[in-house]
């Protein structure tokens, strides 16, 4: 399967999707690395979560700048749901995150969409034909509520996109190597998916592990996106503390990585 690649600019390290770059779509998934800065809990933490609000906003602006963009950007109060907003104008969130939702779509050049995560997957979508882009936040709850298919639906209904033209990327997230799940998740998985066993692996500890990225890839495929157009990051956020924050690993004080997409 196609993977993300690691890039560096302006002292920051981030991941990108080669097929998106080829199309001129500005995008990226941040890591915690800042050149010349020790990897500490505060290295490029872009999540406010009630702590160090000022630092989070400054770090968000740093990442926007590292992608050679500037100015206002969209951010939502992410709530593990499936609500998607179609946005058509430049609005600065001030990091205040007022609107609740987990998906953003646009067809306007220069409009910057952002999402934040610390184990959840972020879905990147781009349609080179209708020139539309989307970002979605997909933890297990949002994934099983259908955030991926909702993003595709928003692109088709708002901008006339056809699913078969859409390219997709699924970001670094907690992998099946580390994502232990309990009854609640398994029950929901069996309610929603036709072949739930595909996404559950038996871990060394005898616990069940969820393959969140594979689950999202499958749901995008069911929404009509062609398998060969989906890039899936091989990085596990839990396994790579030098690169990523992880909610499961770091607990309630985990920082957040930032995802961004912007049409030229
Ligand atoms: Zn792992």
Boltz pocket constraint, residues with backbone or C-beta under 6 A from the ligand:
constraints:
  - pocket:
      binder: B
      contacts: [[A, 174], [A, 175], [A, 176], [A, 177], [A, 178], [A, 236], [A, 237], [A, 238], [A, 239]]
      max_distance: 6.0
